[in-house]
C-alpha cells in the first residue's frame, strides 16, 4: 500500500492554510502528525480522505485503498442507541456484503467490539448522543474492530480517554499490521505508538524517523546546526560588506587619481570587476538568508516564585482524614485519608467519574458538604485552575486580566512571554482566543496570584504540544507544591513525585513518580497471574487425582446404578479438567 501527495495546497476564503506540501505513506508506517493548533493537520487529513477538495496538487493511491477515518468529534444519530450505531456502521462499511440486513453474526461482532473498548452492557441501549466525551470516543474507536480497512487515520483519539482507555488503544495500535496516521498532542501516546513523526508548520511538512522522543532529539540537533549555519552565514555577510565598503572607497580614490594613466585605470577596472563579484556573492547570501532560530524565552523563575522564596512552610500543608463525599445517593469518595506535604507534586489519577475533580474541589473549599476532617495550614494560599476557565474576563485584554495587586507590568510581560504571548499578543481580547490560548492565560493569572499550592484540574486541555511544554517548564521552575489531575501521561511523568490513585471510591497512595507507580502495577499484575496459575495447577492436579480414583472405582463397580453414578461424575470431572487446561 502506498499513498503519496505532491504540491498540495489549500485555502479558505483567501487565507492559505498550507502550500506545496509533499509526503508519502507506506506499509509499516505509523505516523504521528504534530503541529501548532490551526496549522492545518485536520485539513490535510480531510484532503487525503476526500472529505474536502484540494486547491492544487496531486494525491496518488496504489490501487483501491479502504481508509478508516475516525474524527476528533464523531457525530451520532440523535435517535440511535449505542448498539444500533455500531450495527449501522457495520452495514454501511460492508454495504455490498450485508445489504443493510442486520444479522445475529453482526450483532455478536458489535457487542464484542463494544465490550473490548470498555463500553459496558448497560450502555448499549442508551442513546449514543447522550454519552460522555470519553464514552463517545470509545464508541467511535469500536469501529476499528468491526471493519476491514487498509489505512487507519485517527484525529486526537485519546481525548477524554481514561488511563485504561489509553493503554487499550496503545496495545491495539502496537498489534495493528496496517499503516496508520494519527493527529495527537499526547506525547506519551506518540512515544508508544509512532515510528515516524510528521511535523506540519506554516512553511512545510517535515519527516522525522522514530517516535516523539526521537523527534525531539533530532529537532534539538537540527536547531543547533541551523544556528551554527546562521552564525557562519552572518559572519560571511559582515565580511563581504566590509570588503565591498573598502573596495568601493579604494575604487573611487583610484579612479579619480588615474586620470589618463592607463596602468592605474586598468587596476581600477580590475577592482571594479572584483567589487561586482563580491556584490553578487552578497546578493546571493541575502537571497538565501538562513532565518535565525527563535530562542525560547526562559521561564520567569523570579516571577513564578516571587511569593515563595525565603518563606518557611510547615511539613504538612494539608491533612485529610476519613473524608467521604456523595452526590445524592451516589457516593464518590469513601473514608479517604491523605497528607499534602511541603514540596509535593501529586498527580491524581483514576477512571473517568472516579472522583478526581471532586477531591480537588473539596481541597479548595468549593465542596464543603463532605464528612471527615480537612485541615489546611494557614500558611497555604491555594491557586485553583478549573477545566471550565471561569476565572477569565472574556471582554478584557490578556495583559489587563492577569495584572493583580503586587505584580508589575514588566513581571506580567515576562511571564506572558514565557507562555508564548509576545509583543502585541498581550493586548488581544480573551474572548477572541482559542481554548488552548485561554488555558495559558488562566495559568499565567494563577501564577501571578501569589499561590504557593497549585491545585490544577486538567491544566493542559485543548493545548498543542508547544503550549504544554511551556506550562511544564514553568511548573518545573515552581518552588511551591502542587496537586493536579491530568490524562496527559507525559505531563504526569515529567512533573509528579507522588501518585494518588482513586479506585472504587478509595484512595491508594504511591510515594514515587509515575514510573514507580507503573512498576508497582506491573508487579501486582504479575503476582496475580502467578497466583492464578498456581491455583489453576493445584486444581488440575486435584481433578486428575479424582479422575484416576473414579476410573479405578468404575473398574470394580458391581451394579449398574453405581456405574451410572460414577460415570456421570467421571464425565463431569473430565469436562472441568479439560476447561481448566484450555484456560491455563
Buried (B, 14 or more C-beta within 10 A) or exposed (E): BBBBBEEBBBEEEEEEBBBEBBBEBEEEBBBBBBBBBEBBBBBBBBBBBEEBEBBEBEBEBEEEBEBBBBBBEBEBEEEBBBBBBBBBBBBEBBEEEBEEEBEEEBBEBBBEBBBBBBBEEEBBEBBBBEBEEBBBBBBBBBBBBBBEBBBBBBBBBBBBBBBEBBEBBBEBBEEBEBBBBBBBBBBBBBBBBBBBBBBBEEEEBBEBEBBBBBBBEBBEEBEEEBBEEBEEBBEEBEEBEEBBEEBBEBBEEBBEEBEEEEEBBEBBBEBBEBBEEBBEBBEEBEEEEBEEBEEEBEBBBEBBBBBBEEEEBEEBBBBBEEBBBBEEEEEBBBEBEBBBBBEBBBBBBBBBBBBBBBBBBBBBEEBEEBEBEBEBBEEBEBBBBBBEBEBBEEEBBBBBBBBEEEBEEEBBBBBBBBBBBEEEBBEBBBEEBBEBBBBBBBBBBBBBBBBBBBBBBBBBBBBBBBBBBBBBBBBEBBEBBBBBBBBBBBBBBBBBBBBBBBEEBEBBEBEBBBEBBBEBEEEEEEEEEEEEEEEBEEBBEEBBEBBEEBEEBBEEBEEEEEBEEBEEBBEEBBEBBEEBEEEE
